[in-house]
Amino acid sequence: MKKLDVTKHDHETLSEAIDFWESKGYLDSGKSSELRESLDIKSFDWGRLARYAFWVALGCLVFAVFSLFLDDAFVQFVQSLSDAPDIIYFGFFAALAVIFYALGFRYKLRNPKKILSIETMMLVGVFATAAAIGFLGKILGKDTSHYSLFFLLSVVIYGFLAVRFKSQLIWIFMLISLGVWFGTETAHHSNWGFRFWGMNYPLRFTLFGLIITLISIFIVPKIKQLTDFRKTSYVVGLLYLMISLWALSIFGNYSDWDRWVNIRQYEMFYWGLLSTAISAGLVWYGLRFKDNATREIGFVFFIVNVYTRYVEYLWDNMNRSLFFLFLAVSFFLVGRWAEKIWHKRNED
């Protein structure tokens, strides 16, 4: 009988699940035994090794490039090419991107389950695309400051490739590029100042994150080609929203450093209250509808907001020993609370 190879941790989790289903009468003893026998603990986690190996390979590639630029002979060679037109560099990186996208797509057709290898090739293609667009910007945008249009071009390219290859990784880069385009586009229309329509960057990106989140909920599921990216878009949108809200709770809607330094933190209390309330709302929603991603994002930012307010209001107004003592006690209480929930779930 062919068995399912799982890690030791997953084996324990699945065994606990089978025991629970048997105790509740969902499975009889014979079926439970059959399910337990179908599990086999991996002698070695080759999947994790593969993931780490690919990460190390990409890291070594980056270090190899940096080391290459530190080599005297290569530096002299590059200097000899310093007068080469930008179109040569654009052509090189564009060709490199096409090669790695083609390799990744071909490998995906032949070995669809080898996700790590495919995504590594796609990632090299993504970086090469970014470099090609950068040189294209130098070619076409020498006489303009409106270079945010080239970030918009990267959004279009990444979006098309993500849908074509059904790649979540490229879709994430598309959403990141979309955020970069939004920031630079609004900066361009505000003459590269810090305010756009009366909003600084944290407030702008709070609205941007909210829009991305709403689009992922109401629009993406209705487009057949984008349904696979709904969850990714939702999570990235929430991260944009919550990170921006947290920054807003610290800096408020101020764009002048001197003015921000001279205000009291309580004058921005409402932003902190809003950020904490939305975080708590996400936790409630995640628990109510069993949405793990929403619950975890909400919980992380709820804790971050609470401790940010603690540092803001008490760092200068409390003895350092008491400050860290109360901090230690609070983390101990959080740990006990989590432990109680964990034991309660195991007993149910």
CYANA upper distance limits for C-alpha pairs under 8 A (distance plus 0.5 A):
  1 MET  CA     38 SER  CA      8.20
  2 LYS  CA     38 SER  CA      7.76
  3 LYS  CA     37 GLU  CA      8.20
  3 LYS  CA     38 SER  CA      5.25
  3 LYS  CA     39 LEU  CA      6.06
  3 LYS  CA     40 ASP  CA      6.52
  4 LEU  CA     38 SER  CA      6.61
  4 LEU  CA     39 LEU  CA      5.52
  4 LEU  CA     40 ASP  CA      6.30
  5 ASP  CA     39 LEU  CA      6.86
  5 ASP  CA     40 ASP  CA      5.45
  5 ASP  CA     41 ILE  CA      6.20
  5 ASP  CA     42 LYS  CA      5.89
  6 VAL  CA     10 ASP  CA      6.42
  6 VAL  CA     11 HIS  CA      6.51
  6 VAL  CA     39 LEU  CA      7.49
  6 VAL  CA     40 ASP  CA      6.68
  6 VAL  CA     41 ILE  CA      5.67
  6 VAL  CA     42 LYS  CA      6.02
  7 THR  CA     11 HIS  CA      6.52
  7 THR  CA     41 ILE  CA      6.00
  7 THR  CA     42 LYS  CA      5.91
  7 THR  CA     45 ASP  CA      7.34
  8 LYS  CA     12 GLU  CA      6.81
  8 LYS  CA     41 ILE  CA      6.14
  8 LYS  CA     42 LYS  CA      7.63
  9 HIS  CA     13 THR  CA      6.85
 10 ASP  CA     14 LEU  CA      6.54
 11 HIS  CA     15 SER  CA      6.50
 11 HIS  CA     39 LEU  CA      7.57
 11 HIS  CA     40 ASP  CA      8.12
 11 HIS  CA     41 ILE  CA      7.06
 12 GLU  CA     16 GLU  CA      6.66
 13 THR  CA     17 ALA  CA      6.78
 14 LEU  CA     18 ILE  CA      6.69
 15 SER  CA     19 ASP  CA      6.66
 15 SER  CA     36 ARG  CA      7.26
 16 GLU  CA     20 PHE  CA      6.62
 17 ALA  CA     21 TRP  CA      6.71
 18 ILE  CA     22 GLU  CA      6.59
 18 ILE  CA     27 LEU  CA      8.42
 18 ILE  CA     32 SER  CA      6.79
 18 ILE  CA     35 LEU  CA      8.22
 18 ILE  CA     36 ARG  CA      8.22
 19 ASP  CA     23 SER  CA      6.60
 19 ASP  CA     32 SER  CA      8.14
 20 PHE  CA     24 LYS  CA      6.76
 21 TRP  CA     25 GLY  CA      6.69
 21 TRP  CA     26 TYR  CA      5.53
 21 TRP  CA     27 LEU  CA      6.28
 22 GLU  CA     26 TYR  CA      6.24
 22 GLU  CA     27 LEU  CA      5.22
 22 GLU  CA     28 ASP  CA      6.54
 22 GLU  CA     29 SER  CA      7.23
 22 GLU  CA     32 SER  CA      7.20
 27 LEU  CA     31 LYS  CA      6.70
 27 LEU  CA     32 SER  CA      6.68
 28 ASP  CA     32 SER  CA      6.70
 29 SER  CA     33 SER  CA      6.66
 30 GLY  CA     34 GLU  CA      6.77
 31 LYS  CA     35 LEU  CA      6.67
 32 SER  CA     36 ARG  CA      6.74
 33 SER  CA     37 GLU  CA      6.66
 34 GLU  CA     38 SER  CA      6.84
 35 LEU  CA     39 LEU  CA      7.45
 45 ASP  CA     49 LEU  CA      7.00
 46 TRP  CA     50 ALA  CA      6.55
 47 GLY  CA     51 ARG  CA      6.76
 48 ARG  CA     52 TYR  CA      6.67
 49 LEU  CA     53 ALA  CA      6.39
 50 ALA  CA     54 PHE  CA      6.68
 50 ALA  CA    116 LEU  CA      8.00
 51 ARG  CA     55 TRP  CA      6.83
 51 ARG  CA    116 LEU  CA      6.96
 52 TYR  CA     56 VAL  CA      6.54
 53 ALA  CA     57 ALA  CA      6.50
 54 PHE  CA     58 LEU  CA      6.74
 54 PHE  CA    116 LEU  CA      7.83
 54 PHE  CA    117 SER  CA      8.03
 54 PHE  CA    120 THR  CA      7.43
 55 TRP  CA     59 GLY  CA      6.65
 56 VAL  CA     60 CYS  CA      6.45
 57 ALA  CA     61 LEU  CA      6.60
 58 LEU  CA     62 VAL  CA      6.84
 58 LEU  CA    120 THR  CA      8.36
 59 GLY  CA     63 PHE  CA      6.79
 60 CYS  CA     64 ALA  CA      6.38
 61 LEU  CA     65 VAL  CA      6.79
 62 VAL  CA     66 PHE  CA      6.86
 63 PHE  CA     67 SER  CA      6.41
 64 ALA  CA     68 LEU  CA      6.44
 65 VAL  CA     69 PHE  CA      6.92
 66 PHE  CA     70 LEU  CA      7.01
 67 SER  CA     71 ASP  CA      6.92
 68 LEU  CA     74 PHE  CA      7.02
 69 PHE  CA     74 PHE  CA      6.88
 69 PHE  CA     75 VAL  CA      6.46
 70 LEU  CA     74 PHE  CA      8.12
 70 LEU  CA     75 VAL  CA      7.35
 71 ASP  CA     75 VAL  CA      6.60
 72 ASP  CA     76 GLN  CA      6.71
 73 ALA  CA     77 PHE  CA      6.78
 74 PHE  CA     78 VAL  CA      6.62
 75 VAL  CA     79 GLN  CA      6.60
 76 GLN  CA     80 SER  CA      6.74
 77 PHE  CA     81 LEU  CA      7.09
 78 VAL  CA     82 SER  CA      6.69
 84 ALA  CA     88 ILE  CA      7.47
 85 PRO  CA     89 TYR  CA      7.95
 86 ASP  CA     90 PHE  CA      6.68
 86 ASP  CA    135 PHE  CA      6.54
 86 ASP  CA    136 LEU  CA      8.18
 86 ASP  CA    138 LYS  CA      7.61
 86 ASP  CA    139 ILE  CA      6.83
 87 ILE  CA     91 GLY  CA      6.49
 87 ILE  CA    135 PHE  CA      7.71
 87 ILE  CA    136 LEU  CA      7.82
 87 ILE  CA    139 ILE  CA      7.41
 88 ILE  CA     92 PHE  CA      6.70
 89 TYR  CA     93 PHE  CA      6.73
 89 TYR  CA    132 ALA  CA      7.82
 89 TYR  CA    135 PHE  CA      7.24
 90 PHE  CA     94 ALA  CA      6.44
 90 PHE  CA    131 ALA  CA      8.08
 90 PHE  CA    132 ALA  CA      5.26
 90 PHE  CA    133 ILE  CA      7.92
 90 PHE  CA    135 PHE  CA      5.79
 90 PHE  CA    136 LEU  CA      6.62
 91 GLY  CA     95 ALA  CA      6.48
 91 GLY  CA    132 ALA  CA      7.83
 92 PHE  CA     96 LEU  CA      6.65
 92 PHE  CA    132 ALA  CA      8.32
 93 PHE  CA     97 ALA  CA      6.56
 93 PHE  CA    128 ALA  CA      5.74
 93 PHE  CA    129 THR  CA      7.21
 93 PHE  CA    131 ALA  CA      6.84
 93 PHE  CA    132 ALA  CA      5.54
 94 ALA  CA     98 VAL  CA      6.75
 94 ALA  CA    128 ALA  CA      7.21
 94 ALA  CA    129 THR  CA      6.71
 94 ALA  CA    132 ALA  CA      5.87
 95 ALA  CA     99 ILE  CA      6.63
 96 LEU  CA    100 PHE  CA      6.83
 96 LEU  CA    125 GLY  CA      7.47
 96 LEU  CA    128 ALA  CA      6.81
 97 ALA  CA    101 TYR  CA      6.58
 97 ALA  CA    124 VAL  CA      7.76
 97 ALA  CA    125 GLY  CA      4.72
 97 ALA  CA    126 VAL  CA      7.43
 97 ALA  CA    127 PHE  CA      8.34
 97 ALA  CA    128 ALA  CA      5.53
 97 ALA  CA    129 THR  CA      6.08
 98 VAL  CA    102 ALA  CA      6.48
 98 VAL  CA    125 GLY  CA      7.51
 99 ILE  CA    103 LEU  CA      6.60
 99 ILE  CA    125 GLY  CA      8.23
100 PHE  CA    104 GLY  CA      6.46
100 PHE  CA    121 MET  CA      6.09
100 PHE  CA    122 MET  CA      6.92
100 PHE  CA    124 VAL  CA      7.21
100 PHE  CA    125 GLY  CA      5.68
101 TYR  CA    105 PHE  CA      6.54
101 TYR  CA    121 MET  CA      7.38
101 TYR  CA    122 MET  CA      6.26
101 TYR  CA    125 GLY  CA      6.19
102 ALA  CA    106 ARG  CA      6.47
103 LEU  CA    107 TYR  CA      6.46
103 LEU  CA    121 MET  CA      7.59
104 GLY  CA    108 LYS  CA      6.51
104 GLY  CA    117 SER  CA      8.44
104 GLY  CA    118 ILE  CA      5.58
104 GLY  CA    119 GLU  CA      7.94
104 GLY  CA    121 MET  CA      5.87
104 GLY  CA    122 MET  CA      6.45
105 PHE  CA    109 LEU  CA      6.87
105 PHE  CA    118 ILE  CA      8.09
105 PHE  CA    165 PHE  CA      7.22
106 ARG  CA    110 ARG  CA      6.98
107 TYR  CA    111 ASN  CA      6.15
107 TYR  CA    112 PRO  CA      7.80
107 TYR  CA    118 ILE  CA      7.11
108 LYS  CA    112 PRO  CA      5.02
108 LYS  CA    113 LYS  CA      8.24
108 LYS  CA    114 LYS  CA      8.01
108 LYS  CA    115 ILE  CA      8.38
108 LYS  CA    118 ILE  CA      6.75
114 LYS  CA    118 ILE  CA      6.99
115 ILE  CA    119 GLU  CA      6.50
116 LEU  CA    120 THR  CA      6.60
117 SER  CA    121 MET  CA      6.96
118 ILE  CA    122 MET  CA      6.77
119 GLU  CA    123 LEU  CA      6.46
119 GLU  CA    167 SER  CA      8.21
119 GLU  CA    169 LEU  CA      7.52
120 THR  CA    124 VAL  CA      6.98
121 MET  CA    125 GLY  CA      6.89
122 MET  CA    126 VAL  CA      6.63
122 MET  CA    170 ILE  CA      7.94
123 LEU  CA    127 PHE  CA      6.86
123 LEU  CA    169 LEU  CA      8.17
123 LEU  CA    170 ILE  CA      8.05
124 VAL  CA    128 ALA  CA      6.67
125 GLY  CA    129 THR  CA      6.52
126 VAL  CA    130 ALA  CA      6.82
126 VAL  CA    158 TYR  CA      8.26
126 VAL  CA    170 ILE  CA      7.63
126 VAL  CA    173 PHE  CA      8.48
127 PHE  CA    131 ALA  CA      6.84
128 ALA  CA    132 ALA  CA      6.63
129 THR  CA    133 ILE  CA      6.64
129 THR  CA    154 SER  CA      8.29
130 ALA  CA    134 GLY  CA      6.67
130 ALA  CA    154 SER  CA      7.60
131 ALA  CA    135 PHE  CA      6.90
132 ALA  CA    136 LEU  CA      6.61
133 ILE  CA    137 GLY  CA      6.58
133 ILE  CA    150 PHE  CA      7.16
133 ILE  CA    153 LEU  CA      8.37
133 ILE  CA    154 SER  CA      7.52
134 GLY  CA    138 LYS  CA      7.01
134 GLY  CA    150 PHE  CA      8.19
135 PHE  CA    139 ILE  CA      6.78
136 LEU  CA    140 LEU  CA      6.62
136 LEU  CA    141 GLY  CA      8.42
137 GLY  CA    141 GLY  CA      5.59
137 GLY  CA    142 LYS  CA      8.03
137 GLY  CA    147 TYR  CA      7.31
137 GLY  CA    150 PHE  CA      6.80
138 LYS  CA    142 LYS  CA      6.21
141 GLY  CA    145 SER  CA      7.83
141 GLY  CA    146 HIS  CA      8.14
141 GLY  CA    147 TYR  CA      7.04
145 SER  CA    188 HIS  CA      8.16
146 HIS  CA    185 GLU  CA      8.26
146 HIS  CA    188 HIS  CA      7.10
147 TYR  CA    151 PHE  CA      7.82
148 SER  CA    152 LEU  CA      6.98
148 SER  CA    181 TRP  CA      6.02
148 SER  CA    184 THR  CA      5.97
148 SER  CA    185 GLU  CA      5.95
148 SER  CA    188 HIS  CA      8.30
149 LEU  CA    153 LEU  CA      6.79
149 LEU  CA    181 TRP  CA      7.90
149 LEU  CA    185 GLU  CA      8.27
150 PHE  CA    154 SER  CA      6.90
151 PHE  CA    155 VAL  CA      6.88
151 PHE  CA    177 SER  CA      6.79
151 PHE  CA    178 LEU  CA      7.89
151 PHE  CA    180 VAL  CA      7.44
151 PHE  CA    181 TRP  CA      5.64
152 LEU  CA    156 VAL  CA      6.93
152 LEU  CA    177 SER  CA      7.98
152 LEU  CA    178 LEU  CA      7.37
152 LEU  CA    181 TRP  CA      6.27
153 LEU  CA    157 ILE  CA      6.76
154 SER  CA    158 TYR  CA      6.41
154 SER  CA    174 MET  CA      7.86
154 SER  CA    177 SER  CA      7.23
155 VAL  CA    159 GLY  CA      6.37
155 VAL  CA    174 MET  CA      5.59
155 VAL  CA    175 LEU  CA      7.95
155 VAL  CA    177 SER  CA      6.19
155 VAL  CA    178 LEU  CA      6.30
156 VAL  CA    160 PHE  CA      6.63
156 VAL  CA    174 MET  CA      8.32
157 ILE  CA    161 LEU  CA      6.68
158 TYR  CA    162 ALA  CA      6.40
158 TYR  CA    170 ILE  CA      6.51
158 TYR  CA    171 TRP  CA      7.14
158 TYR  CA    173 PHE  CA      7.50
158 TYR  CA    174 MET  CA      5.61
159 GLY  CA    163 VAL  CA      6.78
159 GLY  CA    170 ILE  CA      7.99
159 GLY  CA    171 TRP  CA      6.71
159 GLY  CA    174 MET  CA      6.26
160 PHE  CA    164 ARG  CA      6.52
161 LEU  CA    165 PHE  CA      6.37
161 LEU  CA    166 LYS  CA      8.27
161 LEU  CA    167 SER  CA      8.24
161 LEU  CA    170 ILE  CA      7.66
162 ALA  CA    166 LYS  CA      5.70
162 ALA  CA    167 SER  CA      5.30
162 ALA  CA    168 GLN  CA      7.24
162 ALA  CA    169 LEU  CA      8.24
162 ALA  CA    170 ILE  CA      5.67
162 ALA  CA    171 TRP  CA      5.71
163 VAL  CA    167 SER  CA      7.41
163 VAL  CA    171 TRP  CA      8.41
163 VAL  CA    225 GLN  CA      7.20
163 VAL  CA    226 LEU  CA      7.60
166 LYS  CA    228 ASP  CA      8.24
167 SER  CA    171 TRP  CA      6.86
168 GLN  CA    172 ILE  CA      6.74
168 GLN  CA    229 PHE  CA      7.32
168 GLN  CA    232 THR  CA      7.72
169 LEU  CA    173 PHE  CA      7.04
170 ILE  CA    174 MET  CA      6.66
171 TRP  CA    175 LEU  CA      6.84
171 TRP  CA    229 PHE  CA      7.97
172 ILE  CA    176 ILE  CA      6.75
172 ILE  CA    232 THR  CA      7.80
172 ILE  CA    233 SER  CA      8.28
172 ILE  CA    236 VAL  CA      8.13
173 PHE  CA    177 SER  CA      6.51
174 MET  CA    178 LEU  CA      6.55
175 LEU  CA    179 GLY  CA      6.82
175 LEU  CA    233 SER  CA      8.15
175 LEU  CA    236 VAL  CA      8.04
176 ILE  CA    180 VAL  CA      6.86
177 SER  CA    181 TRP  CA      6.55
178 LEU  CA    182 PHE  CA      6.62
179 GLY  CA    183 GLY  CA      6.71
179 GLY  CA    208 PHE  CA      8.41
180 VAL  CA    184 THR  CA      6.68
181 TRP  CA    185 GLU  CA      6.26
182 PHE  CA    186 THR  CA      6.60
183 GLY  CA    187 ALA  CA      6.63
183 GLY  CA    201 TYR  CA      8.01
183 GLY  CA    205 PHE  CA      8.45
184 THR  CA    188 HIS  CA      6.51
185 GLU  CA    189 HIS  CA      6.93
186 THR  CA    190 SER  CA      6.80
186 THR  CA    196 PHE  CA      6.74
187 ALA  CA    191 ASN  CA      6.78
187 ALA  CA    192 TRP  CA      5.04
187 ALA  CA    193 GLY  CA      6.67
187 ALA  CA    194 PHE  CA      7.53
187 ALA  CA    195 ARG  CA      8.22
187 ALA  CA    196 PHE  CA      7.48
188 HIS  CA    192 TRP  CA      5.75
189 HIS  CA    196 PHE  CA      7.87
190 SER  CA    194 PHE  CA      8.06
190 SER  CA    195 ARG  CA      7.06
190 SER  CA    196 PHE  CA      5.94
194 PHE  CA    199 MET  CA      8.47
194 PHE  CA    200 ASN  CA      6.05
194 PHE  CA    201 TYR  CA      7.25
194 PHE  CA    255 SER  CA      6.07
195 ARG  CA    199 MET  CA      5.57
195 ARG  CA    200 ASN  CA      5.14
195 ARG  CA    201 TYR  CA      7.74
195 ARG  CA    255 SER  CA      7.05
196 PHE  CA    200 ASN  CA      7.03
196 PHE  CA    204 ARG  CA      8.48
199 MET  CA    203 LEU  CA      6.25
199 MET  CA    204 ARG  CA      6.43
199 MET  CA    253 ASN  CA      6.87
200 ASN  CA    204 ARG  CA      6.66
200 ASN  CA    253 ASN  CA      6.17
200 ASN  CA    254 TYR  CA      6.96
200 ASN  CA    255 SER  CA      6.30
201 TYR  CA    205 PHE  CA      6.60
202 PRO  CA    206 THR  CA      6.57
202 PRO  CA    244 SER  CA      5.42
202 PRO  CA    245 LEU  CA      7.34
202 PRO  CA    247 ALA  CA      6.48
202 PRO  CA    248 LEU  CA      5.77
202 PRO  CA    252 GLY  CA      8.44
202 PRO  CA    253 ASN  CA      7.92
203 LEU  CA    207 LEU  CA      7.01
203 LEU  CA    244 SER  CA      7.37
203 LEU  CA    245 LEU  CA      7.87
203 LEU  CA    248 LEU  CA      6.84
203 LEU  CA    253 ASN  CA      7.01
204 ARG  CA    208 PHE  CA      6.72
205 PHE  CA    209 GLY  CA      6.35
205 PHE  CA    240 TYR  CA      7.24
205 PHE  CA    241 LEU  CA      7.33
205 PHE  CA    244 SER  CA      6.28
206 THR  CA    210 LEU  CA      6.75
206 THR  CA    240 TYR  CA      7.35
206 THR  CA    241 LEU  CA      5.30
206 THR  CA    242 MET  CA      7.91
206 THR  CA    244 SER  CA      5.54
206 THR  CA    245 LEU  CA      6.34
207 LEU  CA    211 ILE  CA      6.66
207 LEU  CA    241 LEU  CA      7.74
208 PHE  CA    212 ILE  CA      6.77
208 PHE  CA    240 TYR  CA      7.93
208 PHE  CA    241 LEU  CA      7.75
209 GLY  CA    213 THR  CA      6.60
209 GLY  CA    237 GLY  CA      5.28
209 GLY  CA    238 LEU  CA      6.75
209 GLY  CA    239 LEU  CA      7.85
209 GLY  CA    240 TYR  CA      5.12
209 GLY  CA    241 LEU  CA      4.65
209 GLY  CA    242 MET  CA      8.41
209 GLY  CA    244 SER  CA      8.43
210 LEU  CA    214 LEU  CA      6.67
210 LEU  CA    237 GLY  CA      7.18
210 LEU  CA    238 LEU  CA      7.76
210 LEU  CA    240 TYR  CA      8.43
210 LEU  CA    241 LEU  CA      6.26
211 ILE  CA    215 ILE  CA      6.58
211 ILE  CA    237 GLY  CA      8.20
212 ILE  CA    216 SER  CA      6.65
212 ILE  CA    233 SER  CA      7.61
212 ILE  CA    234 TYR  CA      7.78
212 ILE  CA    237 GLY  CA      5.44
213 THR  CA    217 ILE  CA      6.89
213 THR  CA    233 SER  CA      7.48
213 THR  CA    234 TYR  CA      5.64
213 THR  CA    235 VAL  CA      8.25
213 THR  CA    236 VAL  CA      8.35
213 THR  CA    237 GLY  CA      5.04
213 THR  CA    238 LEU  CA      6.52
214 LEU  CA    218 PHE  CA      6.53
214 LEU  CA    219 ILE  CA      8.22
215 ILE  CA    219 ILE  CA      5.46
215 ILE  CA    220 VAL  CA      6.67
216 SER  CA    220 VAL  CA      5.52
216 SER  CA    221 PRO  CA      7.67
216 SER  CA    230 ARG  CA      5.94
216 SER  CA    231 LYS  CA      8.02
216 SER  CA    233 SER  CA      6.05
216 SER  CA    234 TYR  CA      5.73
216 SER  CA    237 GLY  CA      8.36
217 ILE  CA    221 PRO  CA      7.41
217 ILE  CA    230 ARG  CA      7.75
217 ILE  CA    234 TYR  CA      7.48
218 PHE  CA    222 LYS  CA      7.87
219 ILE  CA    223 ILE  CA      7.45
220 VAL  CA    226 LEU  CA      6.25
220 VAL  CA    227 THR  CA      6.49
220 VAL  CA    229 PHE  CA      8.15
220 VAL  CA    230 ARG  CA      6.43
221 PRO  CA    226 LEU  CA      7.35
221 PRO  CA    227 THR  CA      5.41
221 PRO  CA    230 ARG  CA      6.89
222 LYS  CA    227 THR  CA      7.80
223 ILE  CA    227 THR  CA      6.82
226 LEU  CA    230 ARG  CA      7.34
229 PHE  CA    233 SER  CA      6.50
230 ARG  CA    234 TYR  CA      6.57
231 LYS  CA    235 VAL  CA      6.69
232 THR  CA    236 VAL  CA      6.65
233 SER  CA    237 GLY  CA      6.38
234 TYR  CA    238 LEU  CA      6.64
235 VAL  CA    239 LEU  CA      6.71
235 VAL  CA    293 ALA  CA      7.63
235 VAL  CA    294 THR  CA      8.26
236 VAL  CA    240 TYR  CA      6.68
237 GLY  CA    241 LEU  CA      6.67
238 LEU  CA    242 MET  CA      6.49
238 LEU  CA    297 ILE  CA      8.30
239 LEU  CA    243 ILE  CA      6.33
239 LEU  CA    297 ILE  CA      8.15
240 TYR  CA    244 SER  CA      6.54
241 LEU  CA    245 LEU  CA      6.57
242 MET  CA    246 TRP  CA      6.56
242 MET  CA    275 SER  CA      7.88
242 MET  CA    279 SER  CA      8.27
242 MET  CA    301 PHE  CA      7.49
243 ILE  CA    247 ALA  CA      6.76
244 SER  CA    248 LEU  CA      6.49
245 LEU  CA    249 SER  CA      6.64
245 LEU  CA    271 TRP  CA      8.06
245 LEU  CA    275 SER  CA      6.13
246 TRP  CA    250 ILE  CA      7.19
246 TRP  CA    272 GLY  CA      7.82
246 TRP  CA    275 SER  CA      6.78
246 TRP  CA    301 PHE  CA      8.37
246 TRP  CA    305 ASN  CA      7.33
247 ALA  CA    251 PHE  CA      6.63
247 ALA  CA    252 GLY  CA      8.16
248 LEU  CA    252 GLY  CA      5.17
248 LEU  CA    253 ASN  CA      7.19
248 LEU  CA    271 TRP  CA      6.97
248 LEU  CA    272 GLY  CA      8.29
249 SER  CA    268 MET  CA      7.10
249 SER  CA    269 PHE  CA      7.81
249 SER  CA    270 TYR  CA      8.35
249 SER  CA    271 TRP  CA      5.13
249 SER  CA    272 GLY  CA      4.95
249 SER  CA    275 SER  CA      7.40
250 ILE  CA    265 GLN  CA      8.37
250 ILE  CA    268 MET  CA      8.04
250 ILE  CA    272 GLY  CA      8.01
251 PHE  CA    260 TRP  CA      7.57
251 PHE  CA    268 MET  CA      8.38
252 GLY  CA    268 MET  CA      6.38
252 GLY  CA    271 TRP  CA      7.33
254 TYR  CA    259 ARG  CA      8.02
254 TYR  CA    260 TRP  CA      6.74
255 SER  CA    260 TRP  CA      8.22
256 ASP  CA    260 TRP  CA      6.74
257 TRP  CA    261 VAL  CA      6.65
258 ASP  CA    262 ASN  CA      6.96
259 ARG  CA    263 ILE  CA      7.10
263 ILE  CA    267 GLU  CA      7.60
264 ARG  CA    268 MET  CA      8.38
265 GLN  CA    269 PHE  CA      7.31
265 GLN  CA    312 GLU  CA      7.64
265 GLN  CA    313 TYR  CA      7.95
268 MET  CA    272 GLY  CA      7.46
269 PHE  CA    273 LEU  CA      6.66
270 TYR  CA    274 LEU  CA      6.55
271 TRP  CA    275 SER  CA      6.65
272 GLY  CA    276 THR  CA      6.58
272 GLY  CA    305 ASN  CA      7.62
272 GLY  CA    309 ARG  CA      7.96
273 LEU  CA    277 ALA  CA      6.48
274 LEU  CA    278 ILE  CA      6.64
275 SER  CA    279 SER  CA      6.72
275 SER  CA    305 ASN  CA      7.65
276 THR  CA    280 ALA  CA      6.69
276 THR  CA    301 PHE  CA      8.10
276 THR  CA    302 PHE  CA      6.08
276 THR  CA    305 ASN  CA      6.36
276 THR  CA    306 VAL  CA      7.69
277 ALA  CA    281 GLY  CA      6.60
278 ILE  CA    282 LEU  CA      6.71
278 ILE  CA    298 GLY  CA      8.23
279 SER  CA    283 VAL  CA      6.90
279 SER  CA    297 ILE  CA      8.31
279 SER  CA    298 GLY  CA      4.92
279 SER  CA    299 PHE  CA      7.10
279 SER  CA    301 PHE  CA      6.41
279 SER  CA    302 PHE  CA      5.48
280 ALA  CA    284 TRP  CA      6.75
280 ALA  CA    298 GLY  CA      6.76
280 ALA  CA    299 PHE  CA      7.61
280 ALA  CA    302 PHE  CA      6.65
281 GLY  CA    285 TYR  CA      6.60
281 GLY  CA    298 GLY  CA      7.91
282 LEU  CA    286 GLY  CA      6.48
282 LEU  CA    294 THR  CA      6.30
282 LEU  CA    295 ARG  CA      6.35
282 LEU  CA    297 ILE  CA      8.05
282 LEU  CA    298 GLY  CA      5.27
282 LEU  CA    299 PHE  CA      8.16
283 VAL  CA    287 LEU  CA      6.67
283 VAL  CA    294 THR  CA      7.22
283 VAL  CA    295 ARG  CA      4.86
283 VAL  CA    296 GLU  CA      7.63
283 VAL  CA    297 ILE  CA      8.29
283 VAL  CA    298 GLY  CA      5.39
283 VAL  CA    299 PHE  CA      6.19
284 TRP  CA    288 ARG  CA      6.42
284 TRP  CA    295 ARG  CA      7.70
285 TYR  CA    289 PHE  CA      6.49
285 TYR  CA    290 LYS  CA      8.35
285 TYR  CA    291 ASP  CA      7.87
285 TYR  CA    294 THR  CA      7.79
285 TYR  CA    295 ARG  CA      7.46
286 GLY  CA    290 LYS  CA      5.78
286 GLY  CA    291 ASP  CA      4.84
286 GLY  CA    292 ASN  CA      6.41
286 GLY  CA    293 ALA  CA      7.87
286 GLY  CA    294 THR  CA      5.61
286 GLY  CA    295 ARG  CA      4.57
286 GLY  CA    296 GLU  CA      8.29
287 LEU  CA    291 ASP  CA      7.14
287 LEU  CA    292 ASN  CA      8.17
287 LEU  CA    295 ARG  CA      6.78
291 ASP  CA    295 ARG  CA      6.66
292 ASN  CA    296 GLU  CA      6.50
293 ALA  CA    297 ILE  CA      6.66
294 THR  CA    298 GLY  CA      6.47
295 ARG  CA    299 PHE  CA      6.50
296 GLU  CA    300 VAL  CA      6.58
297 ILE  CA    301 PHE  CA      6.76
298 GLY  CA    302 PHE  CA      6.42
299 PHE  CA    303 ILE  CA      6.74
300 VAL  CA    304 VAL  CA      6.68
301 PHE  CA    305 ASN  CA      6.36
302 PHE  CA    306 VAL  CA      6.67
303 ILE  CA    307 TYR  CA      6.70
304 VAL  CA    308 THR  CA      6.44
305 ASN  CA    309 ARG  CA      6.68
306 VAL  CA    310 TYR  CA      6.77
307 TYR  CA    311 VAL  CA      6.70
308 THR  CA    312 GLU  CA      6.60
309 ARG  CA    313 TYR  CA      6.56
310 TYR  CA    314 LEU  CA      6.32
310 TYR  CA    315 TRP  CA      8.10
311 VAL  CA    315 TRP  CA      5.63
313 TYR  CA    317 ASN  CA      7.63
314 LEU  CA    318 MET  CA      6.05
314 LEU  CA    323 PHE  CA      7.93
315 TRP  CA    320 ARG  CA      8.16
315 TRP  CA    323 PHE  CA      7.71
318 MET  CA    322 LEU  CA      7.35
318 MET  CA    323 PHE  CA      6.61
319 ASN  CA    323 PHE  CA      6.53
320 ARG  CA    324 PHE  CA      6.79
321 SER  CA    325 LEU  CA      6.51
322 LEU  CA    326 PHE  CA      6.49
323 PHE  CA    327 LEU  CA      6.76
324 PHE  CA    328 ALA  CA      6.54
325 LEU  CA    329 VAL  CA      6.73
326 PHE  CA    330 SER  CA      6.54
327 LEU  CA    331 PHE  CA      6.84
328 ALA  CA    332 PHE  CA      6.68
329 VAL  CA    333 LEU  CA      6.71
330 SER  CA    334 VAL  CA      6.73
331 PHE  CA    335 GLY  CA      6.61
332 PHE  CA    336 ARG  CA      6.72
333 LEU  CA    337 TRP  CA      6.58
334 VAL  CA    338 ALA  CA      6.69
335 GLY  CA    339 GLU  CA      6.58
336 ARG  CA    340 LYS  CA      6.66
337 TRP  CA    341 ILE  CA      6.94
338 ALA  CA    342 TRP  CA      6.68
339 GLU  CA    343 HIS  CA      6.70
340 LYS  CA    344 LYS  CA      6.49
341 ILE  CA    345 ARG  CA      6.67
342 TRP  CA    346 ASN  CA      6.90
343 HIS  CA    347 GLU  CA      6.71
344 LYS  CA    348 ASP  CA      6.76
